[in-house]
Amino acid sequence: MAWVLEARDIHKSYGHVRSLQGASLEVGEGEVVALIGDNGAGKSTLTKCLSGVVPVDSGEIRVDGRPAAFRNAQDAREHGIETVYQDLALAVDLNAVQNIYLGREIMAPGLRGRLGFLDGRAMLERTQASFRELGVNVPDIRSAVANFSGGQRQGVAVARALMWARRVVFMDEPTAALGVAQTRNVLNLIRKVSERGVSVVLISHSMPDVMAVADRIVVLRQGRTVARFRAGEVRSDDLVAAMTGSLEVEGAAA
C-alpha cells in the first residue's frame, strides 16, 4: 500500500520526560487506522507532532512518500492534515457556519469583498451541502453551537475538519462522554469520511469503537510502537495485552 502519511522513528522529549522514543505510524489512502495505548503511551504527543502543533526532536515525517517538515499547525494543514481534538476547539458562541469557516472566511466578490464584507450565502450553502453529505443533523445551522448536544457538536467539528482535509483527519477520543446513539452517529461519520478517500486516524480507549470502524490498529506503549494488527484478525484481548506489555508483536502484519 502507498502511504499518504508516514512517521518513522519519532522522538519527542519535554525536559527529562521522553514522550516518544521511536514511534512510527503509517496511514494509507481512505484507511481508518486506530492508534491505541494506555495513558502516557504517547498517543497525544504523536498526534500533536503529526498535526504540526509541536515539532519533533528527531525522526522523519513523509506525506505521499516525500519528506515533510511541520513547523506549525498551518504547515500540516497545507499538506491536507486536519485534527479534531477531544475538546473539539469550537467557538460555542458562534453558529455552525461561523465555526466551519473561522479563520477561512469567504470574502464577497468584487468591491464588497475588498471592503471586508463576507459572502455569507456561499458559506451557508457549502456548510449545508457538507452536513447533508455527512449526515450531520443540527437543530438550526444558524444557532449558536452552545445550544447543540455533544454529538451534534462532534458532527460540526468533524465537518469542519473534513471541509479542509485532503489527506488525513486525526480524531482524538471522538466518542468520549457520548451516549450510545451519539456514538453510533460519530462512528458512521468516520466511515463516511473514509469512503470519501480521506484517511482517519482514530485515537481511542474504546475497544468496541476501534473494532467497529478500524481497518488497522497501531499500539503505542511507553512512547514506542509495539504492535500492528489488521482489525479483522485480532481480538480485543490481544489489543489489551499489547497495550500492557504482556504481548510483544512489533513486526506483525501491517
Residue pairs with C-beta under 8 A, 6 or more apart in sequence:
1 28
2 28
2 29
2 64
2 65
3 26
3 27
3 28
3 62
3 65
4 27
4 28
4 29
4 63
4 64
4 167
4 168
4 199
5 25
5 26
5 27
5 50
5 61
5 62
5 63
5 81
5 167
5 168
5 199
6 24
6 25
6 26
6 27
6 60
6 61
6 62
6 63
6 65
7 23
7 24
7 25
7 26
7 46
7 49
7 50
7 59
7 60
7 61
8 24
8 59
8 60
8 61
8 62
9 22
9 23
9 24
9 58
9 59
9 60
10 20
10 22
10 23
10 24
10 46
10 49
10 56
10 58
10 59
10 60
10 61
11 18
11 20
11 21
11 22
11 56
11 57
11 58
11 59
12 18
12 19
12 20
12 42
12 45
12 46
12 49
12 54
12 56
12 57
13 19
13 20
13 57
18 223
19 42
19 45
19 223
20 42
20 45
20 46
20 49
20 56
20 59
20 223
20 224
21 42
21 222
21 223
21 224
22 59
22 223
22 224
22 225
23 42
23 46
23 59
23 220
23 223
23 224
23 225
24 225
25 33
25 35
25 46
25 50
25 201
25 218
25 225
26 33
26 254
27 33
27 168
27 199
27 201
28 199
29 167
29 197
29 199
30 194
30 195
30 196
30 197
30 198
30 199
31 194
31 199
31 200
31 215
31 216
32 190
32 191
32 194
32 199
32 200
32 202
32 213
32 214
32 215
32 216
33 199
33 200
33 201
33 202
33 214
33 215
33 216
33 217
33 218
34 201
34 202
34 203
34 204
34 210
34 213
34 214
34 216
34 217
34 218
34 231
35 43
35 46
35 47
35 201
35 202
35 203
35 218
35 220
36 43
36 203
36 204
36 205
36 210
36 217
36 218
36 219
36 220
36 239
36 243
37 43
37 219
37 220
37 221
37 243
38 221
38 243
38 244
40 222
41 220
41 221
41 222
41 223
41 243
42 220
42 222
42 223
42 224
43 203
43 220
44 172
44 203
45 54
45 223
46 220
47 83
47 170
47 172
47 201
47 203
48 54
49 55
49 56
49 61
49 70
50 61
50 70
50 76
50 81
50 170
50 201
51 70
51 73
51 76
51 81
51 83
51 170
52 70
52 71
52 72
52 73
52 74
52 75
52 76
52 77
52 81
53 72
53 73
53 83
55 70
55 71
60 67
61 67
61 68
61 69
61 70
62 68
63 79
63 80
63 81
63 167
64 167
68 75
68 79
69 75
70 76
70 79
73 83
76 83
77 164
79 167
80 165
80 166
80 167
80 168
81 165
81 167
81 168
81 169
81 170
82 160
82 161
82 162
82 164
82 165
82 168
82 169
82 170
83 161
83 169
83 170
83 171
83 172
84 154
84 157
84 158
84 160
84 161
84 169
84 170
84 171
84 172
84 174
85 172
86 172
86 173
86 174
86 176
88 153
88 154
88 156
88 157
89 157
90 99
90 145
90 153
90 156
90 157
91 98
91 99
91 102
91 145
92 144
92 145
92 146
92 153
93 144
93 145
93 146
94 102
94 144
94 145
95 141
95 142
95 143
95 144
95 145
96 127
96 131
96 138
96 141
96 142
96 143
96 145
96 148
96 156
97 120
97 123
97 124
97 127
97 141
97 142
99 145
99 156
99 160
100 123
100 127
100 130
100 156
100 159
100 160
100 163
101 123
101 127
104 164
105 118
105 123
106 118
106 119
106 122
106 123
107 113
107 114
107 116
107 117
107 118
107 119
108 117
108 118
108 119
109 119
113 119
124 141
124 142
126 163
127 141
127 159
127 163
128 141
130 136
130 159
130 162
130 163
131 137
131 138
131 141
131 155
131 159
133 192
134 155
134 158
134 159
134 162
134 189
134 192
134 193
135 185
135 188
135 189
135 192
136 152
136 155
136 156
136 158
136 159
136 189
137 152
137 155
138 148
138 152
138 155
138 156
139 147
139 148
139 152
140 147
145 153
145 156
148 156
149 182
150 177
150 178
150 182
151 178
151 179
151 181
151 182
151 183
151 185
151 186
154 174
154 175
154 178
154 182
154 186
154 189
155 185
155 186
155 189
158 169
158 171
158 174
158 186
158 189
158 190
158 193
161 169
161 171
162 169
162 193
162 196
162 198
165 198
166 198
167 198
167 199
168 198
168 199
168 200
168 201
169 193
169 198
169 199
169 200
169 201
170 200
170 201
170 203
171 190
171 200
171 201
171 202
171 203
172 203
173 203
173 204
173 205
174 186
174 190
174 202
174 204
175 182
175 183
175 186
175 187
175 204
175 206
175 209
176 205
178 186
183 209
187 209
187 212
187 213
190 200
190 202
190 213
191 213
193 200
194 200
194 215
202 209
202 210
202 213
202 214
204 210
207 236
207 239
207 240
208 236
210 217
210 231
210 239
211 231
211 236
214 231
215 230
215 231
216 228
216 229
216 230
216 231
216 254
217 227
217 228
217 229
217 230
217 231
217 234
217 239
218 225
218 227
218 228
219 225
219 226
219 227
219 228
219 229
219 239
219 242
219 243
220 226
221 242
221 243
221 244
221 245
225 250
226 242
226 245
226 248
226 249
226 250
227 242
227 247
227 248
227 249
227 250
227 252
228 249
228 250
228 251
228 252
228 253
228 254
229 238
229 239
229 242
229 249
229 252
229 253
230 253
233 253
238 247
241 247
242 248
242 249
